[in-house]
Amino acid sequence: MKKYNLKLLTIILFLVGLSACKSNSESKKKITQDKVTISVNSNYFLPGGLAEPITIVTRTLSDGSTADCYKIIATNTPTDHAMGPWCPTNISDDASAGGIWLEDGKVYDVDGEFVKNLATFYKDDTWMLYNNETGEITKTTTKEECEEAANPNVGEEYKNYCVECLPSYVSDVTHTYYIPVTPKKAATPYTFSRGGRGAGGPPPGGKRPEGGERPPRPERRPENSSTMPSSRGLAFNGVVFDAPAPTDNILSAYTLAPFDDAGGHINLAAGYHYHAATGVSKKIIQADNHAPMIGYAFDGYGIFANTDVNGKEATDLDESRGHYDETRGYHYHVDKAGNNNFINGLRGEYAL
């Protein structure tokens, strides 16, 4: 009887061990490599937007491996288009005097009429960004006002302001970015925290510039990574494709921080940065009528415009907003400008 029990116990332990091995084996996802992988072309970047020439350095990637990466030090100053304007001066001004605003998937011109009708637009009579007698729009005019009006705990004296931070305030700001020379597919895509909408507030022990906007930090903590970049990638002019603008935080202070027609604006920590792709920055036209290329994500995969030359969107994008073809390999397509978003995640490993 004891021998029988011993044999039974041995069989049970063997089966449990076999099951555990199988479970561990299945938990390690096999990475199916792409037939075509396109390396980053550093010559696509405009030298005028860089503080120094691009170099190659060895960096640790998000999976713990090491790889050659391009070190890009950007001035956050585009040389392929002008920055601004953002806030019009008077409610009589047309669209040329102001920028754009992104709301519910749509792009709105921030002209005088838009500012005049903010109370109606947001169904809240507290909005009043202009002098009712002269029509002059109340906006920041100095670096100090820009900083104060951008405080998420903005004082009463800065509510109902159009926040306009100028390039001269951040002329000495540079940021260093690392992009793998050759993209490396991750076992599981990394997902960005969506951000942009909903309650927020300043981080512990500090404040965010620009009505609650977090400057692009080198690290962020999403669901499956402790080091995920907060920004999405770089345009060819060296301007960063940033995380969604926290528009609810901005609006809750009864301030408006418009983007210019290129989808960019300025805060004192980040400098000039994009929150939407509007087709203004440098693009690489594709011979097959595919959407033009506009930059690189921080995993080294290319970022392309939302639509092709015929105005059609790709219909087979994955959750990261990417797909594969044998001409471009895996690549991303940015979201519509009105959605205050670029891509939803990184399909590849990124540099730490």
N, C-alpha and C positions, 0 to 999 in steps of 0.2 A: 504493500500500500504506500509506503514511504517512497519507494522507487518510482511509483506511478506519479505521485505528487511532485517529486523532483523533476521528472521529465516534463510534466505539464507546465511547471514553473519556468523551466528552461525555454520551452516553446513560446510561452507568453512573452518572456523578456526578449527573445529573438525577434518576435513580431513587432513589439513596441520599438525596439531599436531600428528595425527595418523601416517602420513608419516614420520615425524621427529623421532618419537619413533622407528618405524620400521627400519629407516636408522641407528640410533644409536645402535640398537640391533644387526643389521647385521655387524656393524663395529667392534664389539667385537667378535673376532674369537673364536670359541669354540675349546679348546685343547683336542684332542683325545689322551688319554694316551696309551702308549705301554703296551702290555700284559706282556712283559719281559723287565725289566730295570736292568742292571748290574752295581753294585756299583764299585767304584775304589778300586783296591787292592793295598794298599801301599807297601805290601811286594814285589811287582814286581820291585820296585826301588832298584838299587844297592847302598848300604850304602857308598861305596867308593867315589861316586860322590856328596855326601851331606856334607854340613858344620856342620850339627847337625841332630839328629833324627827327623823324620817327626812327627808333632803334629796336633791335630784337634783344630780349632778355629772357632768362629762364624763370618761370613762375610755377608755383604749385597750383594745380587745378582743384576744382570742387570735389573730385573723386579721390584726391590724395596723390595723384600722379603728377609728374612735372612735364612741362612742354615749353617750346619756344613761343613767346608772345610778343606782339608789338607793344612797345611803350609809347603812348601818345600823350603829349602834354599840350592841352588845348587852351587857348585864350578865351574861349567862349564868345568870340567875336566873329560873326560871319563876314566873309569878303565877297560873297556872291549876291548879297541883297542888303538893303538898308534895314536898320532896326527901327521899329516904331512907324507911325505914331501909335499911341495907345488911347489916351483920353482926349476927346474933343474939347474945345475951349468954350463953346457957346452952344445952346440948344438949337441955334440956327445953322450949325455946321453940317456939312454933308459927310458922306462916308470916307472921303479922302482925309479928313481931319482926325479920324479915330481908327481903332483896330477892330477886333472881333470878340464875340463872346460865344461860349459853347454851352448849350443847354438842351437837354433831352434829345440828343442826337442831331441837333441842328446848329448851324453856324449863323450868327446874327451880326450884322454890321453895327458897331458901336458909334453911331452918328449922334447928332444932337437930339434927334427925335427919339432914339432908343433911350437915351438918358432921361429925357423929359417924361417918358411913359413908363419908367421903372415901377412906379406904384401900381399901375395897371397890369404890367407884365407879371409882377410877382404877387398881385392881389394883396398889397400891404401898403397902407397910406403912410407908413413911416418913411418910405423912400422919398428923398427930396435932395438931389445932388446939385441943385442949381439955385441961383438967385431968381426969385419969381419976378422981380422987377426988371433986372438987366439981362436975364437969361444966361449969365455967366456960370459955367460949371465949376463946382468946388473940387479942386484936385491938388495933389501934393506938388510942390514946386522946388523943394530942397531935399537933400539927402536925409536930413534929420526928420523932416516930415514923412518921407518915404518910410523910414524905420519906425516911427511912432504909429503911423496909420496902419502899418503892417503887423503890429503887435496884436495877437489874438485877443488879448485883454484890452483892446483899444479903448481909450478914454472917450468921454462924451464929445470932446472937442474935435475928434477925428472920425466920428461916425458920419455917414453920408458924404464920404469922400470918394473920388475916383483916384485910385492909387496908381501913380505913374513914376516908376523908378527909371532913371536915365542911364545910358551907357557910361557917362562920365563918372558915375558913382562907383563903378566896378572895373575901372580900366586896368587895375593891377591884379585882378582875379584870374588864376589859372587852376586847372584840374588835371590830374594825371590818371589815365585809363590804361588798362591792359586787355588786349584781345588776342586769343590764341591764333597763331599764324594759320593753322589748319584746324577746322572744327572737329571736335570729338563728340560723337553721339553719346548721350547719357543713357544708362539703363532705364531710368524713369525721368521724364521731363520735370523741370522745376517750374512751379507755378507761382506767379506773382500775386501778392495781396492786391486786390483791385484798387482799394483806396478811392480817393476823389470825392466820394459822396458819403453822407452820413455824419454823425457826430464825431468830433475829434478832440482838439484841444492841444495845448503845448505839451511837449515831452516832459518827464519829471525833471525838475531843477533847471528848466530853461524855457525859452519861448521860440516859436517858429516865426520866420519872417513871412511877409506877404500874406497877412490875414490868416495865418495858420499853416502856411505851406512849409513842408519839411524840405530843407536843402538836400541835394542829392548826396547821400553819404555812401561810403564805399561798401557798407554792409547793411543788410536788412534781415529780418527773421520771419520768413514765411513758414508754411506748414512742413516742408520737407528739407529745409536747409537753414543753417545758422549763419550763413555768410552771403546770402543772395544779394546781388546788387539792387539798389533801389531804383536806379535808372535802367533803361531798356537797351540803349545802344548809342551810336554816334552817327550823325549826319556827315557827309563828306566835307563839310565846311568846319568840322570840329565842334559843332554845337550838339549838346547831349539831347537825346530823346528821353525826356524825363517821365517819372511816374505821373499818374493822373493828378491834375491840380485839385486840391480839396476845396472845391467851389462852395460847398455848404458852409465850411468854416469862414470863408471870405464873405459870403452873403449874410451870414448870421450877425456880422458886425456892421451891416448896412454899408459895406464898402464894395467897390467894384474894381477888380484888377484885370483889365482887358488884356488880351493877347494881340500882337500886331498881325498883319495879314499873312505872315509866315507861320503863325501859330506859336510865337514866342513872346516871352516877357522877362523881366529882370527882378531878381531879389538880391539882397546885398551879400548873401552867403554863396549862392549858386552862380551869380552872374546871369548872363543871358542863356535861356534854355527853352526848348520846345515842349509844348503839351499837345500839339496836333500837327499832322503833316498836311499842308495845303498845296503842295506842288511848287513852292517858291524856291527851295534850296536846290543845290546841284543834283542832277539825276543822270544816270547812265541809261541811255535808250537801248532797248533790246531789238534785235533784228527781226524777231518773229512776232512783233506786235504785243508781246507780253508787257505787263506793267513795268515801268522803269525802276531801276535800282536807285535807292536814295541813301543807303548807309549800311552799317553792320551792327548786328546785335552783339552783346558782350560775350557770346559764346562763339563768335566768328562766322555765324551763318548770315547771309545777306538779308537785308531788309528792303522790300520793294513797296511801291505805291499800292494804294487800295484797289485801283482799277487798271485795266489794260487800255490800249489806245482807243478802243471802241467804247470805253466807259463801263465795261463789264467787270464785276467782281468775281474772284475765284469762288467756286462752290464746294470745293473739297478740302477746305482747311481743317486742320486738327485743332485741339483745344488750345494750343499755343499760338494759333493763327498762322501755321505754316503748312507747307506741302512740298512734294518732291517732283522734280522732272530731270531728265538726263542732260539738259542743257545747263541748268543752274544748280543741280543737286538740291538738297533740302534748303528751303528759304522761307522767309516770312512775308506776309502782306499786312501792312498797317491797317488799323481800324479806320472807319470813317472819321473825318476831322471832328464832327459834332459830338462824337462819343467820348472825347477827352481821354483818349487811349491810343496806344500804339500796338503792342503785342501783349499776349496774356501770360507768357512764360518763356523759359529757355529750354530748348530741346537738347542742347549740348552742355558740356562741362564749361565752366567759366573760370577765369583766373582769380585767385585770392589776393 
